[in-house]
């Protein structure tokens, strides 16, 4: 340091720091109890590293003040000066801390906290914190009292050993009036259970009248049970208590390499894939978060997990998982476990597999797209919307050697009644994953043919009209083709079922896109018109197929008056548009209005017109 330089130390505004913690680092004031429990557990872990037979208990007492007492390693006066009076320093992270040498190295991996700011969280609910501690390293060590205030003041007193007869630490909080609800007896019990239900050391809460509540117990996956059925029932009961639903099944999770154990509970009802999964992650028994969607891949949205791990890293707030290579490896391993459970159901419990697919087929479809083994097992079980109803591909292929699949929901809605009557097996491929999966059916069922459905395929399966009848309708068809040509649509006459369908509009997405491109090119100029023109594609025109078996069409074919023929054609085209269930363009809406107005005008000017057929015959 040069002669002109002077060393200084940063000053810390403790009130500002507490405000930062409460409003930006921690999600809620309730974390204060988690920090106290965490420090108590780590102190016991440190003492057990020195003396494996040392007592291990944490006692929380409620009343006018709140105290947390542990039988941990305790603090000497030097430790108090080093750690409690220095913000951000942690005895669990600093090599010259409360444990020395091999004791620290052995215990550090078992500590929950690593950041050294946990005690400050208590200032969120208290204006005064008192720490009374006695070190377990020296049998003759005195007791030490540290008393801190939220304005940054603190005092340290050395007390006789009788003030703390046994080694350990007692932390006392004097609650603030504006956050007193967080230290009431009922709230303290609820928070202790929320955070400490899986802690490995005994935790009890004693109320103002001396009533004692045991907080933690051995989780059911770590307990021995009389039978597999008893174990399954115990896991289901835990799920009902923790998540408030009765699971469809329980998948036990055990990754020894990651020090992770727990259970994935299968939801009994469908959920949206976009819904954030509320997995509960405990770090060495302490709840880290009950909202950890990053624990599993997105496709596993049908389970809710409870896990206890020793290898995953928390963020600084200890309320989320730190995304690193370890978390990625754990996520992949858990995904394999859930996948193995799913593939195993086909052999071990087909009835459960069927119930699961009924509820969560979307998740299975998402996974099967990328997993060949799973695809082979579950594809025949998956339900699809088809012209034969909502059936599996296994059922559809029994009656259809060729499976046709549409590209969109609207295309399926458009052709399903006609294709079904014509004996075609068509799958609605417009839903998420469905078209990709149907096209992979030949991998699972060799000999099955899968093809995309196009208008030409449907037209080819419609019966041709008798040549004499088509000749008689030639005049009307000529007017109809001229009228509809402005919509890039042709008109054909066919016989098909059902008779109640007067017309069918056969179109596809590519044809509509090409017409949109052509329209934009016509309205544009310069470079943009050249670009759109270069994208031109030879795409088949749409087809308006008139049903010669339908009484309405038969009567329309006899119209000789050109104006009425134009209006009738527009009405049939508009009806076919409505049946296609796709959004109408402005020009198409105008066409419908014009057609209805024309028919109404014709009816008003020809009140004595007689229908060519008796309406009762149509019924």
C-alpha positions in Angstrom: 0.0 0.0 0.0 1.4 3.4 -1.0 1.9 6.1 1.7 -1.1 8.1 0.3 -3.5 5.1 0.5 -5.7 4.4 3.6 -7.6 1.1 4.2 -11.3 1.3 5.1 -14.0 -1.2 5.9 -17.5 -1.2 4.3 -20.3 -0.2 6.7 -23.5 -2.2 6.5 -27.0 -0.8 7.1 -28.6 -3.8 8.8 -32.2 -2.5 8.5 -31.6 -2.1 4.7 -30.2 -5.5 4.5 -33.1 -7.0 6.4 -35.5 -5.3 4.0 -33.5 -6.7 1.1 -33.8 -10.2 2.5 -37.5 -9.9 3.2 -38.6 -8.4 -0.1 -36.1 -9.7 -2.6 -34.2 -12.8 -1.4 -36.9 -14.7 0.6 -40.4 -15.2 -0.7 -42.1 -14.9 2.7 -41.3 -14.1 6.3 -42.1 -17.7 7.2 -38.6 -18.8 6.1 -37.3 -17.5 9.5 -38.2 -20.9 11.1 -36.6 -22.9 8.3 -33.4 -21.0 8.9 -33.5 -21.6 12.7 -34.2 -25.3 12.2 -31.5 -25.5 9.5 -28.9 -24.0 11.8 -30.0 -26.4 14.6 -29.7 -29.4 12.4 -26.2 -28.3 11.1 -25.1 -27.8 14.7 -26.2 -31.3 15.7 -24.4 -32.7 12.5 -21.2 -30.9 13.6 -21.4 -32.3 17.1 -22.1 -35.8 15.9 -18.9 -35.5 13.8 -17.0 -35.0 17.0 -19.1 -37.4 19.1 -21.3 -39.9 17.2 -23.2 -40.7 20.5 -24.1 -37.1 21.2 -27.8 -36.3 21.7 -29.7 -35.0 18.7 -32.9 -33.1 19.5 -34.5 -29.8 18.5 -37.1 -28.1 20.7 -39.2 -25.1 19.7 -41.1 -23.3 22.4 -43.9 -20.7 21.7 -45.3 -18.0 23.9 -44.5 -14.3 24.4 -41.2 -15.2 22.8 -40.1 -18.0 20.5 -37.1 -20.2 21.3 -35.4 -22.9 19.3 -33.0 -25.1 21.4 -30.7 -27.7 19.9 -28.1 -30.2 21.4 -25.6 -29.2 18.7 -21.9 -28.3 18.8 -22.5 -24.8 20.3 -20.4 -21.7 20.0 -17.4 -20.4 22.0 -16.9 -16.7 22.7 -14.4 -16.6 19.8 -17.0 -18.3 17.5 -19.6 -15.8 18.5 -17.3 -12.8 17.6 -16.3 -14.5 14.4 -19.7 -15.6 13.1 -22.6 -13.8 14.7 -21.0 -10.4 14.6 -19.9 -10.7 11.0 -22.6 -10.7 8.4 -22.3 -13.3 5.7 -19.7 -15.5 7.4 -20.6 -19.1 7.9 -19.0 -21.6 10.3 -20.1 -24.3 7.8 -18.1 -22.7 5.0 -15.0 -21.2 6.6 -12.1 -23.5 7.2 -11.2 -21.7 10.5 -14.8 -22.1 11.8 -16.3 -23.9 14.8 -15.0 -27.2 13.6 -11.4 -27.9 13.0 -9.6 -30.2 10.7 -11.1 -33.6 10.0 -14.3 -32.8 12.0 -15.1 -30.0 9.6 -14.2 -32.0 6.5 -16.3 -34.9 7.6 -19.4 -32.8 8.5 -19.4 -30.1 5.9 -21.0 -32.4 3.2 -23.9 -33.0 5.6 -24.6 -29.4 6.3 -27.8 -28.0 4.9 -26.9 -24.3 4.9 -23.8 -22.9 3.2 -24.4 -19.2 2.8 -24.0 -17.6 6.2 -26.9 -15.2 6.2 -29.6 -17.4 7.7 -29.8 -15.8 11.1 -30.6 -12.4 9.5 -33.9 -13.9 8.2 -35.1 -13.8 11.9 -35.0 -10.0 11.8 -37.8 -10.2 9.3 -40.2 -11.2 12.2 -38.2 -10.0 15.3 -36.5 -6.7 16.4 -34.3 -8.6 18.9 -32.5 -11.9 18.7 -30.8 -13.6 21.6 -28.4 -16.5 21.2 -27.3 -18.4 24.3 -24.7 -21.0 23.5 -22.1 -23.3 25.1 -19.4 -25.1 23.1 -19.3 -28.9 23.2 -15.6 -29.0 22.3 -14.5 -27.9 25.7 -16.2 -29.5 28.7 -15.3 -26.5 30.9 -16.4 -23.9 28.3 -18.6 -21.0 29.7 -21.9 -20.0 28.3 -21.9 -17.1 25.8 -24.8 -14.7 25.2 -25.1 -12.7 22.0 -28.0 -10.2 21.8 -28.6 -8.5 18.5 -31.0 -5.7 17.4 -32.4 -5.0 14.0 -30.7 -1.5 14.0 -27.3 -3.2 13.9 -26.4 -3.0 17.7 -25.3 -6.1 19.5 -23.8 -7.1 22.9 -21.9 -10.1 24.0 -21.7 -11.5 27.5 -19.8 -14.4 29.0 -21.9 -16.3 31.5 -21.2 -19.1 33.9 -21.6 -22.7 32.6 -24.7 -23.0 34.8 -26.6 -20.6 32.6 -26.4 -23.3 29.9 -25.9 -26.6 31.7 -25.6 -28.7 28.5 -23.7 -27.9 25.3 -25.9 -26.6 22.5 -27.6 -23.4 21.5 -30.9 -21.6 22.3 -32.1 -18.8 20.0 -34.8 -16.5 21.4 -36.9 -14.2 19.2 -38.9 -11.2 20.5 -41.6 -11.0 17.8 -42.4 -7.7 16.1 -46.0 -6.6 16.3 -46.4 -6.2 12.5 -45.4 -9.8 11.9 -46.7 -11.5 15.1 -48.9 -13.8 13.1 -45.8 -15.8 12.0 -44.9 -16.7 15.6 -48.3 -17.8 17.0 -48.4 -21.4 18.4 -50.5 -22.8 15.6 -48.5 -21.1 12.9 -45.2 -22.3 14.3 -46.5 -25.9 14.4 -47.7 -25.6 10.8 -44.4 -24.1 9.6 -42.3 -26.7 11.5 -44.2 -29.5 9.8 -44.0 -27.7 6.5 -40.2 -27.4 6.6 -39.1 -30.1 9.0 -41.4 -33.1 8.5 -38.5 -35.2 7.0 -35.7 -34.1 9.3 -33.6 -36.9 10.7 -33.3 -35.6 14.2 -36.3 -35.3 16.6 -38.1 -32.0 16.4 -40.8 -31.0 18.9 -42.9 -27.9 19.4 -44.0 -27.0 22.9 -47.0 -24.6 23.3 -47.6 -22.0 26.0 -49.5 -24.5 28.2 -46.8 -27.1 27.9 -48.5 -29.2 25.2 -45.9 -31.0 23.0 -46.3 -31.8 19.3 -43.9 -34.2 17.5 -43.1 -32.7 14.1 -41.2 -35.2 12.1 -41.4 -38.9 11.4 -39.7 -41.5 9.1 -41.1 -41.2 5.6 -43.1 -44.2 4.4 -40.5 -45.1 1.7 -37.9 -45.5 4.4 -40.1 -47.7 6.6 -40.5 -51.5 6.6 -44.0 -52.7 5.9 -45.8 -56.1 6.4 -46.6 -56.5 2.7 -46.4 -54.8 -0.7 -50.1 -53.9 -0.3 -49.4 -52.3 3.1 -46.5 -50.3 1.6 -48.7 -49.2 -1.3 -51.4 -48.1 1.1 -48.9 -46.2 3.3 -47.6 -44.3 0.3 -51.1 -43.5 -0.9 -52.0 -42.2 2.6 -48.8 -40.0 2.6 -49.9 -38.6 -0.8 -53.4 -37.8 0.5 -51.9 -35.9 3.4 -49.2 -34.1 1.4 -51.0 -33.4 -1.9 -54.7 -33.9 -1.1 -55.3 -36.5 -3.8 -55.5 -40.3 -4.0 -52.8 -41.4 -6.5 -53.5 -43.7 -9.4 -50.2 -45.3 -8.5 -47.0 -44.6 -6.6 -43.5 -44.8 -8.3 -40.7 -45.2 -5.8 -37.6 -43.2 -6.7 -34.1 -44.3 -5.5 -30.9 -42.9 -6.9 -28.1 -44.0 -4.6 -25.4 -42.2 -6.6 -27.3 -38.9 -6.0 -28.3 -39.6 -2.5 -31.9 -39.3 -3.5 -35.0 -41.2 -2.3 -38.7 -40.4 -2.6 -41.9 -41.2 -4.5 -43.6 -39.9 -7.6 -47.4 -40.0 -7.3 -49.5 -40.4 -10.5 -52.3 -37.9 -10.7 -55.8 -39.5 -10.9 -57.2 -36.9 -13.2 -55.9 -35.1 -16.3 -54.0 -31.8 -16.0 -52.8 -29.3 -18.6 -49.2 -29.9 -19.8 -48.6 -26.2 -19.3 -49.5 -26.4 -15.6 -46.4 -26.0 -13.4 -45.7 -29.1 -11.4 -45.5 -28.7 -7.6 -42.7 -31.2 -6.7 -41.5 -31.1 -3.1 -37.7 -31.3 -2.7 -36.1 -31.8 0.7 -32.4 -31.2 1.2 -31.1 -33.6 3.8 -34.6 -33.7 5.3 -35.3 -29.9 5.2 -37.9 -28.7 2.7 -36.2 -26.7 0.1 -39.2 -26.0 -2.1 -42.7 -27.3 -2.8 -42.6 -25.8 -6.4 -39.8 -27.5 -8.3 -40.9 -28.2 -11.9 -37.3 -28.4 -13.0 -36.9 -31.8 -11.2 -38.6 -33.7 -14.0 -38.8 -33.2 -17.8 -41.9 -31.4 -19.1 -43.6 -34.6 -20.4 -43.8 -36.0 -16.9 -46.5 -33.5 -15.9 -48.8 -36.4 -14.8 -46.9 -37.0 -11.5 -46.1 -35.1 -8.3 -42.9 -35.9 -6.5 -41.6 -35.8 -3.0 -37.9 -36.4 -2.8 -35.1 -36.1 -0.2 -31.6 -35.5 -1.6 -28.2 -34.7 -0.5 -26.5 -33.8 -3.8 -28.6 -31.1 -5.4 -27.6 -27.5 -4.8 -29.9 -24.8 -3.6 -29.9 -21.2 -4.7 -28.9 -18.5 -2.3 -32.4 -18.1 -1.0 -32.6 -21.9 -0.5 -36.1 -21.8 -2.1 -35.2 -23.3 -5.5 -32.8 -25.7 -7.1 -29.6 -24.5 -8.8 -29.5 -25.6 -12.5 -26.2 -27.4 -13.0 -24.9 -30.7 -14.3 -26.0 -32.6 -11.2 -29.6 -31.5 -11.5 -29.6 -32.4 -15.2 -28.3 -35.9 -14.5 -30.8 -36.4 -11.7 -33.7 -35.2 -14.0 -32.6 -37.7 -16.7 -32.3 -40.6 -14.2 -35.8 -39.8 -12.7 -37.2 -39.7 -16.2 -35.8 -43.2 -16.9 -37.4 -44.5 -13.7 -40.8 -43.1 -14.7 -40.5 -44.4 -18.2 -39.5 -47.9 -16.9 -42.6 -47.9 -14.7 -44.8 -47.0 -17.7 -43.3 -49.7 -19.9 -43.5 -52.3 -17.1 -47.3 -51.8 -16.7 -48.0 -53.4 -20.1 -46.7 -56.7 -18.7 -47.5 -56.4 -15.0 -50.8 -54.6 -14.8 -52.6 -54.0 -18.2 -55.7 -52.8 -16.5 -53.8 -50.0 -14.7 -52.1 -49.1 -17.9 -55.5 -48.8 -19.6 -56.8 -46.5 -16.8 -53.6 -44.4 -16.9 -53.8 -43.9 -20.7 -57.5 -43.0 -20.4 -56.4 -40.1 -18.1 -53.0 -39.1 -19.3 -52.8 -40.2 -23.0 -51.4 -36.8 -24.0 -48.3 -37.3 -21.8 -47.8 -40.8 -23.1 -48.0 -39.5 -26.7 -45.4 -36.9 -26.0 -43.0 -39.4 -24.6 -43.7 -42.1 -27.2 -42.6 -39.8 -30.1 -39.0 -40.0 -28.9 -38.9 -43.4 -27.2 -39.0 -46.4 -29.6 -39.5 -49.0 -27.0 -42.3 -47.1 -25.3 -43.9 -46.5 -28.7 -43.9 -50.2 -29.4 -45.6 -51.0 -26.1 -48.2 -48.2 -25.8 -49.1 -47.2 -29.4 -51.7 -49.9 -29.8 -53.3 -48.8 -26.5 -53.6 -45.1 -27.3 -57.0 -43.7 -28.2 -57.5 -41.6 -31.4 -60.4 -39.8 -32.9 -61.3 -41.7 -36.0 -64.2 -42.2 -38.5 -65.0 -45.4 -36.4 -65.3 -43.3 -33.2 -62.8 -42.8 -30.4 -60.8 -46.0 -30.7 -57.3 -47.4 -30.5 -55.2 -47.9 -33.6 -55.3 -51.6 -32.9 -59.1 -51.6 -33.2 -59.0 -49.4 -36.3 -56.5 -51.6 -38.2 -58.8 -54.7 -37.7 -61.2 -53.3 -40.3 -58.9 -50.9 -42.4 -55.7 -52.1 -44.0 -54.9 -48.5 -45.0 -55.1 -45.8 -42.4 -55.6 -42.3 -43.6 -54.7 -39.3 -41.4 -55.7 -35.7 -41.8 -53.4 -32.7 -41.2 -55.8 -30.7 -39.2 -58.9 -30.9 -37.0 -61.0 -28.9 -39.5 -60.1 -31.3 -42.4 -61.2 -34.2 -40.3 -64.5 -32.6 -39.4 -65.0 -31.8 -43.0 -64.6 -35.3 -44.4 -65.4 -37.6 -41.5 -69.1 -38.2 -42.3 -68.4 -38.8 -46.0 -65.3 -40.9 -45.4 -67.0 -43.0 -42.8 -69.9 -43.7 -45.1 -67.5 -44.6 -47.9 -65.7 -47.1 -45.6 -62.5 -45.2 -45.2 -60.5 -45.4 -41.9 -59.5 -41.8 -41.2 -57.7 -40.6 -38.1 -57.9 -37.0 -36.9 -54.2 -35.9 -37.1 -54.8 -32.3 -36.0 -54.3 -32.9 -32.3 -50.9 -32.6 -30.7 -48.5 -35.5 -31.5 -51.3 -37.6 -33.2 -50.2 -37.3 -36.9 -46.6 -38.1 -36.1 -47.6 -41.2 -34.1 -50.0 -42.5 -36.6 -47.4 -42.3 -39.3 -45.1 -44.6 -37.1 -47.8 -47.3 -36.9 -46.1 -49.5 -39.6 -43.1 -49.8 -37.3 -45.3 -51.4 -34.7 -47.8 -53.2 -37.0 -45.9 -54.3 -40.2 -48.2 -54.6 -43.2 -50.3 -51.6 -42.2 -50.3 -48.7 -44.6 -50.5 -45.1 -43.4 -51.1 -42.1 -45.7 -52.1 -38.5 -45.5 -55.7 -37.8 -46.6 -56.1 -35.5 -49.5 -59.2 -34.4 -51.5 -58.3 -36.6 -54.4 -58.5 -39.7 -52.1 -62.0 -38.8 -50.9 -63.2 -38.0 -54.4 -61.9 -41.3 -55.7 -64.1 -43.1 -53.2 -67.3 -41.3 -54.2 -69.5 -43.0 -56.7 -69.7 -41.5 -60.2 -73.1 -40.3 -61.3 -75.0 -42.0 -64.2 -73.8 -40.3 -67.4 -77.4 -39.5 -68.5 -78.2 -37.8 -65.2 -75.0 -35.8 -65.4 -75.9 -34.7 -69.0 -79.2 -33.5 -67.8 -77.5 -31.4 -65.1 -74.9 -30.0 -67.5 -76.5 -26.6 -67.8 -76.7 -26.0 -64.1 -73.2 -27.4 -63.5 -71.8 -25.0 -66.1 -73.3 -22.0 -64.3 -72.1 -23.4 -61.0 -68.5 -23.8 -62.1 -68.5 -20.3 -63.5 -69.9 -18.9 -60.3 -67.5 -20.7 -57.9 -64.4 -20.3 -60.1 -63.8 -16.9 -58.6 -63.1 -18.8 -55.3 -60.5 -21.1 -56.9 -63.0 -23.9 -56.6 -64.3 -26.5 -59.1 -67.7 -28.2 -59.0 -68.3 -32.0 -59.5 -71.4 -34.2 -59.1 -71.2 -37.5 -57.2 -73.3 -40.0 -55.4 -72.3 -40.4 -51.7 -73.6 -41.0 -48.3 -75.1 -39.7 -46.1 -78.0 -38.5 -48.3 -78.6 -35.7 -45.8 -75.4 -33.9 -46.9 -76.1 -31.8 -49.9 -72.5 -30.7 -50.6 -69.0 -31.4 -49.5 -66.1 -28.9 -49.8 -62.8 -30.7 -50.3 -59.9 -28.5 -49.6 -56.5 -28.6 -47.8 -54.3 -26.2 -46.0 -51.7 -26.0 -48.8 -54.4 -25.1 -51.3 -55.7 -22.3 -49.0 -52.1 -21.0 -48.4 -51.5 -20.9 -52.2 -54.7 -19.0 -52.8 -53.7 -16.5 -50.0 -50.3 -16.1 -51.6 -51.8 -15.5 -55.0 -54.2 -12.9 -53.6 -51.4 -11.0 -51.8 -49.2 -11.1 -54.9 -52.1 -9.6 -57.0 -52.5 -6.8 -54.5 -48.8 -6.1 -54.1 -46.3 -4.4 -56.5 -42.6 -4.2 -56.9 -40.1 -6.4 -55.0 -42.8 -7.9 -52.7 -44.9 -9.0 -55.6 -41.8 -10.6 -57.2 -41.0 -12.5 -54.0 -44.5 -13.8 -53.6 -44.6 -14.8 -57.3 -41.4 -16.8 -56.9 -43.1 -18.9 -54.2 -45.9 -20.0 -56.5 -46.9 -23.6 -56.2 -49.0 -25.8 -58.4 -51.6 -26.8 -55.8 -54.9 -28.6 -56.7 -58.0 -26.4 -56.5 -60.7 -26.9 -53.9 -63.7 -29.0 -55.0 -67.4 -28.5 -54.2 -68.8 -31.9 -54.5 -72.6 -31.9 -55.0 -74.4 -35.0 -53.7 -76.7 -36.3 -56.5 -78.6 -38.4 -53.9 -79.7 -35.4 -51.9 -83.2 -34.2 -52.8 -82.2 -30.5 -52.5 -79.4 -31.0 -55.0 -81.7 -32.9 -57.4 -84.1 -30.1 -57.4 -81.3 -27.5 -57.9 -80.1 -29.3 -60.9 -83.4 -28.7 -62.7 -83.1 -24.9 -62.4 -83.0 -23.2 -65.8 -83.1 -19.6 -64.7 -79.5 -18.3 -64.6 -80.0 -15.9 -61.7 -81.6 -18.5 -59.5 -78.9 -21.0 -60.5 -76.2 -18.6 -59.4 -77.9 -17.9 -56.1 -78.5 -21.6 -55.4 -74.9 -22.4 -56.2 -73.6 -19.7 -53.8 -76.0 -21.0 -51.1 -74.7 -24.6 -51.5 -71.1 -23.4 -51.5 -71.8 -21.3 -48.3 -73.5 -24.3 -46.6 -70.4 -26.4 -47.4 -68.2 -23.7 -46.0 -70.1 -23.7 -42.8 -69.9 -27.5 -42.6 -66.1 -27.3 -42.9 -66.0 -25.5 -39.6 -63.2 -23.2 -40.5 -63.2 -19.4 -40.0 -64.9 -17.6 -42.9 -63.2 -14.8 -44.8 -65.0 -11.5 -45.4 -65.7 -12.4 -49.0 -67.2 -15.7 -47.9 -69.4 -14.1 -45.3 -70.6 -11.7 -48.0 -71.3 -14.6 -50.3 -73.5 -16.2 -47.7 -75.5 -13.0 -47.1 -75.9 -12.5 -50.8 -77.1 -16.0 -51.4 -79.7 -15.9 -48.6 -80.9 -12.5 -49.7 -81.2 -13.8 -53.3 -83.2 -16.8 -52.3 -85.5 -14.7 -50.1 -86.1 -12.2 -52.9 -86.9 -15.0 -55.3 -89.3 -16.6 -52.9 -91.1 -13.2 -52.4 -91.4 -12.6 -56.1 -92.6 -16.2 -56.9 -95.0 -16.9 -54.0 -96.9 -19.5 -56.1 -93.9 -21.7 -56.6 -94.4 -25.4 -56.0 -91.6 -27.7 -54.7 -90.6 -30.4 -57.1 -90.8 -33.0 -54.3 -93.1 -33.4 -51.3 -91.2 -32.4 -48.1 -92.7 -35.4 -46.3 -90.8 -37.6 -48.7 -87.5 -36.1 -47.7 -88.2 -36.8 -44.1 
